[in-house]
């Protein structure tokens, strides 16, 4: 039986990702792998995770969605928002800078500025990749998304892009009715789910 396997919130943990794929006997010739976003930040190997996801999509028809951490890295490099910079640092972004720039010490403001320029110059293909990832995937029975759907939109596809990556609690607590099961990630955990179901991600 062909399996559909979902993995979310990898967060720079390349060894754990590879171990998980091995433990569940992932077979790219027979399994459909769907990644629900958040490939960077927190863990030590964001660069390697992004490279792995790019290879999986290119070679094995893997579906990868965009998460809020992926968007925030993109925004950090291409905007000068102090809010984005603050949130990036607060939510595990320093580990991403260390991964991309081979820095093993604490990072000050000057080093951060230099790191941003380094990533912009040498890893544009990673940024283009993250910025182009879709916000959701839909099949006959399920909607796959990083954070959830905005219950205030009858046509969920017209909700603001940010909601696909951030909304979480408002969607989970709502009585929003939709004719398909919604599969979304769980923050802070490298988790998976497959059909038949043996693991767990959050569903609605």
LUMTIVEX-514284 format. One line per 5 residues: number of its first residue (from 1); for each residue x, y, z of N, C-alpha, C. Coordinates in pm, whole numbers, m for minus. Atoms other than C-alpha are relative to their C-alpha. Layout:
N
NUM = X Y Z X Y Z X Y Z | ...
END
This chain:
204
1 = 84 m120 0 0 0 0 87 125 0 | m75 m125 4 135 342 m95 m34 85 121 | 20 m82 m118 181 563 209 15 148 m35 | m23 m144 0 141 939 241 57 34 137 | m71 m28 m124 390 1054 503 18 151 15
6 = m15 m142 m28 386 1400 662 102 21 111 | m97 m39 m102 676 1553 855 m2 152 13 | 7 m144 m23 672 1897 1014 108 45 98 | m84 m67 m100 897 2139 1204 134 m71 19 | m132 64 m5 1238 1993 1120 101 90 72
11 = m76 m99 m75 1405 2311 1248 149 m30 11 | m145 12 0 1763 2251 1145 55 m129 56 | m43 126 m60 1777 1895 1279 20 m105 m109 | m23 89 114 1929 1711 984 20 m144 44 | m23 137 m44 2043 1405 1181 m129 m67 41
16 = 127 56 m43 1702 1355 1335 m92 m27 m120 | 80 22 120 1535 1395 995 43 m128 m70 | m50 120 68 1758 1133 836 m30 m126 79 | 31 115 m84 1710 901 1132 m147 m37 m9 | 144 26 9 1333 939 1115 m36 m67 m132
21 = 29 60 130 1322 863 743 48 m145 m5 | m48 138 m7 1528 552 812 m90 m86 86 | 82 78 m93 1313 441 1104 m136 m37 m58 | 131 30 58 991 461 905 12 m68 m137 | m26 70 127 1155 289 605 m57 76 m118
26 = 47 m84 110 1080 579 375 52 m54 m133 | m32 52 132 1071 451 18 m47 101 m104 | 42 m106 92 1072 738 m234 m67 m52 m126 | 64 57 118 959 503 m510 m146 m34 24 | 137 41 m31 638 414 m329 m73 94 95
31 = 61 m89 m98 576 677 m60 m11 142 m54 | 12 m144 25 447 1032 m101 35 73 128 | m45 m75 m117 637 1253 142 m44 145 m13 | 44 m140 m5 484 1588 240 63 65 121 | m65 m74 m107 687 1834 446 m79 128 27
36 = 96 m104 m36 478 2088 635 64 133 42 | m61 m129 m24 733 2366 678 84 9 126 | m94 m29 m108 980 2518 927 122 m90 m8 | m123 76 23 1309 2382 799 120 62 71 | m114 m73 m56 1531 2644 964 m29 42 144
41 = 2 m55 m136 1607 2792 1309 1 m111 107 | m2 81 m122 1658 2637 1654 106 m109 m2 | m98 108 9 1857 2330 1546 130 48 m62 | m134 m44 41 2225 2337 1443 29 m5 m150 | m36 28 140 2202 2246 1072 m107 47 m99
46 = 104 m52 90 1951 2470 893 44 m7 m146 | m48 2 139 2166 2497 580 m11 m141 m58 | 4 138 47 2193 2119 551 m143 m50 m18 | 140 40 14 1821 2072 606 m59 57 m128 | 53 m61 123 1734 2317 328 55 m72 m122
51 = m59 74 112 1977 2140 96 m66 m137 m16 | 65 133 4 1817 1805 187 m140 11 m58 | 137 m17 50 1467 1935 121 0 29 m149 | m12 m29 143 1572 2078 m216 26 m129 m77 | m33 125 68 1721 1740 m312 m119 m95 0
56 = 117 88 m7 1413 1550 m195 m106 43 m101 | 99 m49 96 1186 1771 m405 45 m27 m143 | m52 16 135 1410 1752 m709 2 m146 m44 | m25 139 38 1474 1378 m701 m113 m96 30 | 98 98 m45 1173 1221 m532 m143 53 5
61 = 137 m52 10 868 1437 m606 m61 29 137 | 49 m36 m133 842 1542 m242 m71 135 m6 | 73 m126 m11 592 1817 m160 47 70 126 | m47 m77 m116 730 2088 69 m77 131 7 | 75 m123 m23 527 2374 217 86 100 77
66 = m74 m107 m68 642 2704 364 m54 21 141 | 37 m31 m136 641 2766 738 40 142 39 | m27 m137 m43 666 3088 937 150 25 20 | m143 m21 m17 1035 3035 1020 71 14 m135 | m57 m12 135 1116 2987 651 m26 139 m56
71 = 36 m133 47 932 3308 568 80 107 74 | m72 m100 m78 1104 3495 850 146 13 m44 | m137 m8 52 1451 3402 721 2 78 m130 | 10 m72 127 1350 3525 376 m19 149 26 | 27 m141 m30 1216 3850 525 120 67 66
76 = m118 m56 m63 1527 3900 737 102 46 m104 | m102 m30 100 1749 3896 431 m44 112 m93 | 46 m93 104 1530 4107 203 m77 121 51 | 63 m121 m55 1373 4361 439 91 55 109 | m77 m60 m110 1512 4595 701 m89 21 122
81 = 95 m12 m110 1233 4539 951 66 m35 134 | m55 27 m133 1347 4569 1312 m84 m106 72 | 86 101 m62 1048 4356 1415 39 m139 m48 | m43 129 54 1153 4073 1183 133 m42 63 | m132 30 m57 1510 4094 1312 m14 m46 146
86 = 19 35 m141 1395 4084 1675 m64 m138 14 | 66 130 m5 1162 3788 1616 93 m111 m47 | m94 98 50 1430 3607 1419 97 m43 110 | m94 29 m108 1677 3632 1707 m71 m72 114 | 74 56 m113 1411 3548 1966 m38 m146 m22
91 = 55 133 29 1294 3231 1792 99 m91 m72 | m95 99 48 1612 3042 1715 77 35 m125 | m67 m39 123 1752 3243 1426 151 2 8 | m146 m4 m13 2102 3270 1566 62 m132 m45 | m49 131 43 2148 2897 1511 3 m11 m152
96 = 1 0 147 2055 2951 1145 119 78 m54 | m116 m79 41 2317 3225 1109 128 m81 21 | m119 80 m28 2575 2997 1271 16 m113 m102 | m4 109 97 2484 2717 1031 48 49 m136 | m32 m50 135 2511 2927 716 138 67 m6
101 = m124 m79 3 2818 3126 818 114 m63 79 | m105 71 m73 3018 2870 1018 54 81 117 | m35 m77 m119 3015 3084 1330 m34 m83 123 | 22 83 m118 3052 2907 1663 m5 81 129 | 2 m87 m118 3038 3207 1897 m130 80 2
106 = 112 m92 m7 2777 3455 2012 12 103 m113 | 0 m91 115 2674 3698 1736 m46 138 43 | 40 m138 m29 2671 4075 1780 m65 63 m123 | 74 m67 107 2493 4330 1563 82 9 m129 | m86 m11 119 2788 4383 1330 14 m134 m70
111 = m13 134 59 2834 4009 1278 m130 m43 m67 | 129 35 60 2463 3969 1212 m16 68 m135 | 10 m72 127 2473 4235 942 88 m64 m108 | m89 67 94 2771 4066 778 m55 m135 m42 | 58 131 31 2598 3728 800 m116 11 m96
116 = 113 m22 91 2287 3863 632 50 22 m142 | m57 m25 132 2499 3990 344 60 m126 m59 | m58 126 47 2681 3656 321 m109 m93 m53 | 109 89 42 2355 3462 300 m64 55 m128 | 60 m60 119 2212 3708 47 87 m24 m123
121 = m93 13 112 2522 3674 m171 22 m145 m41 | m45 136 30 2608 3305 m145 m110 m106 5 | 106 100 m13 2277 3134 m70 m133 51 m56 | 120 m51 63 2034 3314 m295 m91 m113 m46 | 82 113 46 1920 2977 m431 m82 m59 115
126 = 77 46 m116 1814 2875 m80 m115 96 28 | 103 m101 m27 1625 3200 m30 m110 m5 m106 | 99 11 107 1456 3172 m370 m87 m123 21 | 74 124 m25 1357 2817 m282 m101 19 112 | 91 m18 m114 1209 2905 58 m112 97 m34
131 = 100 m100 32 1030 3210 m77 m102 m44 m102 | 91 47 105 870 3014 m360 m85 m120 43 | 75 118 m43 734 2725 m154 m149 33 15 | 144 m24 m15 354 2688 m160 m42 5 145 | 51 m16 m136 148 2770 146 m92 m113 42
136 = 86 114 m32 m78 2466 124 6 m100 m114 | 17 103 102 m135 2142 m62 m134 m67 26 | 134 58 m14 m472 1983 m127 m11 m124 m86 | 33 117 80 m573 1635 m237 m148 m31 18 | 144 29 0 m908 1459 m255 m62 1 139
141 = 55 15 m135 m945 1414 120 61 92 105 | m72 m75 m101 m702 1648 295 49 134 m51 | m69 m126 23 m568 2001 315 122 m1 92 | m124 m1 m76 m205 2022 426 48 144 9 | m36 m140 m21 m85 2348 578 88 7 124
146 = m89 m8 m116 175 2466 827 m76 35 128 | 59 m50 m125 m46 2654 1076 m151 m21 10 | 146 16 m7 m414 2629 983 m71 90 m98 | 86 m80 88 m703 2804 813 m74 105 83 | 68 m109 m69 m867 3132 905 m151 m27 m3
151 = 143 32 m3 m1224 3053 1022 m90 115 m45 | 80 m114 44 m1337 3400 916 m16 7 m152 | 8 1 146 m1298 3313 548 m74 m125 m47 | 74 112 54 m1562 3096 384 81 m72 m106 | m93 55 98 m1322 3046 96 140 12 59
156 = m126 m6 m74 m1008 2958 290 120 33 m90 | m110 m29 90 m790 2997 m20 23 151 m15 | m13 m144 11 m853 3373 m5 49 65 129 | m51 m57 m125 m722 3416 350 138 61 m24 | m134 m59 15 m408 3629 398 109 m108 5
161 = m108 98 3 m86 3443 322 56 m27 139 | m57 15 m135 36 3502 677 m75 m104 82 | 80 93 m80 m250 3297 821 40 m145 m23 | m41 137 28 m133 2980 648 120 m41 85 | m124 28 m72 193 3010 841 m6 29 148
166 = m2 m50 m137 88 3167 1171 m126 m28 83 | 126 m15 m72 m277 3128 1266 m20 m99 116 | 4 107 m100 m261 2801 1470 m120 5 95 | 98 15 m109 m465 2860 1791 m140 43 m39 | 133 m45 41 m751 3058 1636 m71 m107 m81
171 = 59 108 80 m807 2776 1390 m32 m121 86 | 18 120 m82 m766 2496 1644 m118 14 94 | 109 m21 m96 m1014 2651 1889 m134 27 m66 | 123 m37 69 m1273 2735 1626 m86 m123 m32 | 92 105 47 m1575 2535 1509 m9 2 m151
176 = m7 m14 144 m1473 2596 1151 m28 m135 m66 | 37 124 68 m1637 2336 928 50 2 m143 | m51 14 135 m1476 2214 611 m13 m146 m37 | 32 136 42 m1537 1904 404 122 m90 m16 | m121 82 6 m1176 1782 425 73 9 133
181 = m81 m5 m120 m947 1692 712 121 89 m25 | m112 m92 11 m683 1958 773 117 m56 80 | m122 50 m62 m329 1841 850 94 118 20 | m91 m111 m26 m102 2095 1021 109 m43 96 | m116 35 m81 230 2095 1202 m18 34 146
186 = m4 m29 m143 304 2102 1573 131 72 28 | m124 m75 m20 555 2371 1677 91 m67 102 | m99 45 m96 877 2267 1845 24 m150 0 | m18 144 3 859 1900 1748 27 m46 m143 | m20 68 128 998 1691 1465 m92 m120 2
191 = 102 104 m9 693 1475 1406 m40 m47 m139 | 45 51 129 543 1263 1136 m134 m69 14 | 128 71 6 217 1104 1032 m4 m70 m133 | 10 70 127 141 847 767 m134 m69 m10 | 122 79 24 m155 670 611 40 m136 m50
196 = 73 5 m127 m225 417 755 74 76 110 | m56 m92 m99 m168 636 1063 72 m76 110 | m79 57 m108 112 531 1296 65 108 86 | m55 m109 m77 251 867 1405 m110 100 31 | 105 m97 m26 74 1190 1492 45 140 m35
201 = m6 m145 10 46 1545 1369 m138 48 37 | 131 m53 m38 m236 1774 1462 m93 m2 m120 | 99 1 107 m551 1724 1254 m128 67 50 | 130 m57 m33 m888 1897 1242 m102 m53 m99
END
